[in-house]
């Protein structure tokens, strides 16, 4: 029934988000109780929300909902989901455990290996003429982006499960992935903020002049 209701809403061109959310929630509960993976309900609900409003001047209901959910998903839902599924335990965490060969090696691989590989290949491609930097982009910004590529979680953990058969080592793998990702994120964001600070400082004056 919720699926049928979502289709009727879509065909009628309903642009109000609330009915879709209510029917989608009911369908999510039904799918969850049936034993099927409940994410299917979210996919079906998203497919039912129209991308165009009833009139040309109307805003897209789908884009409106996507933009409204984006901060919640990026800064709350995804981090909670990632940590809950990673099963990382910080109990008894010491400096010695952080500097152990396995977590330290993984952290350095993400932090140093990724940025060196991405920045190095980009530098070679630009200097050899195979590519060019985007307009107004600086090498500091490119390096900041290269640092951000060291943020890894799902694929890094997946590769860790393939590399090590011993389940006892997985907590060290998770610890190394988290440490490398945090270091990469902090350095990358710091470089990008520092490199764009002059441009952001000019914006208020440019706005007043306009």
C-alpha positions as CSV (number, residue, x, y, z in Angstrom):
1,X,0.0,0.0,0.0
2,X,2.7,2.6,0.8
3,X,4.3,1.8,-2.6
4,X,1.1,2.3,-4.4
5,X,0.5,5.6,-2.5
6,X,4.0,6.8,-3.5
7,X,3.3,6.1,-7.1
8,X,-0.1,7.9,-7.0
9,X,1.6,10.9,-5.4
10,X,4.3,10.9,-8.1
11,X,1.8,10.6,-11.0
12,X,-0.3,13.4,-9.5
13,X,2.7,15.7,-9.4
14,X,2.5,16.3,-5.7
15,X,5.3,18.6,-4.7
16,X,4.8,18.6,-0.9
17,X,7.5,16.5,0.8
18,X,5.6,15.4,3.9
19,X,3.3,12.8,2.3
20,X,6.4,11.1,0.7
21,X,8.2,11.0,4.0
22,X,5.2,9.6,5.9
23,X,4.5,6.8,3.3
24,X,8.3,6.2,3.0
25,X,8.6,5.7,6.7
26,X,5.6,3.3,6.8
27,X,7.2,1.3,3.9
28,X,10.6,1.3,5.7
29,X,9.0,-0.3,8.8
30,X,7.1,-2.8,6.7
31,X,10.2,-3.8,4.7
32,X,12.3,-4.0,7.9
33,X,9.8,-6.3,9.6
34,X,9.6,-8.5,6.5
35,X,13.3,-9.4,6.9
36,X,14.4,-7.7,3.6
37,X,17.1,-5.1,3.8
38,X,15.3,-1.8,4.8
39,X,17.5,0.3,2.5
40,X,15.3,-0.8,-0.4
41,X,12.5,1.3,1.1
42,X,14.7,4.3,0.9
43,X,15.6,3.7,-2.7
44,X,11.9,3.2,-3.7
45,X,10.9,6.4,-1.8
46,X,13.6,8.4,-3.6
47,X,12.5,7.1,-7.0
48,X,9.0,8.2,-6.2
49,X,9.8,11.9,-5.3
50,X,9.5,14.0,-8.5
51,X,12.5,15.8,-9.8
52,X,10.4,18.5,-11.4
53,X,7.6,20.6,-9.8
54,X,4.1,20.7,-11.1
55,X,4.8,24.1,-12.8
56,X,8.1,25.3,-14.4
57,X,8.5,28.0,-11.7
58,X,8.3,25.4,-8.9
59,X,11.4,24.2,-7.2
60,X,12.4,20.6,-7.7
61,X,11.0,18.6,-4.7
62,X,13.8,16.0,-5.0
63,X,16.6,18.5,-5.1
64,X,15.0,20.5,-2.2
65,X,14.9,17.3,-0.1
66,X,18.4,16.3,-1.1
67,X,19.9,19.7,-0.2
68,X,18.0,19.7,3.1
69,X,19.3,16.3,4.1
70,X,22.9,16.8,2.9
71,X,24.3,18.4,6.0
72,X,22.6,15.8,8.3
73,X,23.8,12.9,6.2
74,X,27.4,14.2,5.8
75,X,28.1,15.3,9.3
76,X,25.9,13.0,11.5
77,X,24.4,10.0,9.8
78,X,27.4,8.8,7.8
79,X,29.9,9.2,10.6
80,X,27.6,7.4,13.1
81,X,27.0,4.6,10.6
82,X,30.7,4.2,9.8
83,X,31.8,4.0,13.4
84,X,29.0,1.7,14.4
85,X,29.7,-0.7,11.6
86,X,33.5,-0.5,12.0
87,X,33.4,-1.8,15.5
88,X,36.4,0.1,16.7
89,X,37.2,-0.1,20.3
90,X,39.2,2.6,22.0
91,X,39.3,0.9,25.4
92,X,42.9,0.6,26.7
93,X,44.2,2.8,23.9
94,X,47.8,3.9,24.6
95,X,50.6,5.6,22.7
96,X,52.3,2.2,22.4
97,X,49.3,0.7,20.6
98,X,49.1,3.7,18.2
99,X,52.8,3.3,17.4
100,X,52.6,-0.4,16.8
101,X,53.9,-1.5,13.4
102,X,50.5,-2.4,11.9
103,X,48.4,0.7,12.8
104,X,51.3,3.0,12.2
105,X,52.0,1.5,8.8
106,X,48.4,1.8,7.7
107,X,48.1,5.4,9.0
108,X,51.3,6.4,7.2
109,X,50.2,4.6,4.0
110,X,47.0,6.7,3.9
111,X,48.6,9.9,5.1
112,X,51.9,9.9,3.1
113,X,51.3,7.4,0.4
114,X,48.1,8.9,-0.9
115,X,49.2,12.5,-1.0
116,X,52.6,11.7,-2.5
117,X,51.0,9.5,-5.2
118,X,48.2,11.9,-6.2
119,X,50.2,15.1,-5.9
120,X,53.2,13.5,-7.7
121,X,51.2,12.2,-10.6
122,X,49.3,15.5,-11.0
123,X,52.6,17.5,-10.9
124,X,54.1,15.2,-13.6
125,X,50.9,15.4,-15.8
126,X,50.9,19.2,-15.6
127,X,54.6,19.7,-16.2
128,X,54.6,17.2,-19.1
129,X,51.7,19.0,-20.8
130,X,49.2,16.1,-20.5
131,X,47.0,18.2,-18.3
132,X,46.7,21.7,-16.9
133,X,45.7,23.2,-13.6
134,X,42.1,24.6,-13.4
135,X,41.8,28.4,-13.8
136,X,42.8,30.3,-10.6
137,X,43.9,27.0,-8.9
138,X,47.2,26.9,-7.0
139,X,49.6,24.1,-6.2
140,X,48.8,24.6,-2.5
141,X,45.2,23.8,-3.3
142,X,46.1,20.8,-5.3
143,X,48.3,19.5,-2.5
144,X,45.4,20.1,0.0
145,X,43.1,18.0,-2.2
146,X,45.8,15.3,-2.5
147,X,46.0,15.2,1.3
148,X,42.2,14.7,1.4
149,X,42.5,11.5,-0.7
150,X,44.1,10.0,2.3
151,X,40.7,9.8,4.0
152,X,39.6,6.2,3.7
153,X,37.2,4.1,5.5
154,X,35.0,1.4,3.8
155,X,37.5,0.4,1.1
156,X,40.5,0.7,3.5
157,X,38.7,-1.6,6.0
158,X,37.7,-4.0,3.2
159,X,41.3,-4.2,1.9
160,X,42.4,-4.8,5.5
161,X,40.0,-7.8,5.8
162,X,41.5,-9.2,2.6
163,X,45.1,-8.6,3.7
164,X,44.8,-10.1,7.2
165,X,43.1,-13.4,8.0
166,X,43.6,-13.1,11.8
167,X,40.5,-11.4,13.3
168,X,42.6,-10.2,16.2
169,X,44.5,-7.9,13.9
170,X,41.3,-6.1,12.6
171,X,41.2,-3.6,15.5
172,X,44.7,-2.5,14.7
173,X,43.6,-2.1,11.0
174,X,40.7,0.0,12.0
175,X,42.8,2.1,14.3
176,X,45.4,2.7,11.6
177,X,42.6,3.7,9.1
178,X,41.1,6.2,11.5
179,X,44.4,7.8,12.5
180,X,45.5,8.1,8.8
181,X,42.1,9.5,7.8
182,X,42.0,12.0,10.6
183,X,45.6,13.3,9.9
184,X,44.8,13.5,6.2
185,X,41.6,15.4,6.8
186,X,43.0,17.9,9.2
187,X,46.0,18.7,7.0
188,X,44.0,18.9,3.8
189,X,41.3,21.1,5.2
190,X,43.9,23.4,6.9
191,X,45.8,23.8,3.6
192,X,42.6,24.5,1.6
193,X,41.3,27.1,4.2
194,X,44.7,28.8,4.3
195,X,45.1,28.9,0.5
196,X,41.6,30.3,-0.1
197,X,41.6,32.8,2.8
198,X,42.6,35.8,0.7
199,X,39.8,35.1,-1.8
200,X,37.3,34.7,1.0
201,X,38.5,38.0,2.7
202,X,37.9,39.9,-0.6
203,X,34.3,38.7,-1.0
204,X,32.7,41.2,1.3
205,X,34.5,44.1,-0.3
206,X,33.6,42.9,-3.8
207,X,30.0,42.5,-2.8
208,X,29.9,46.1,-1.5
209,X,31.5,47.4,-4.6
210,X,28.9,45.6,-6.8
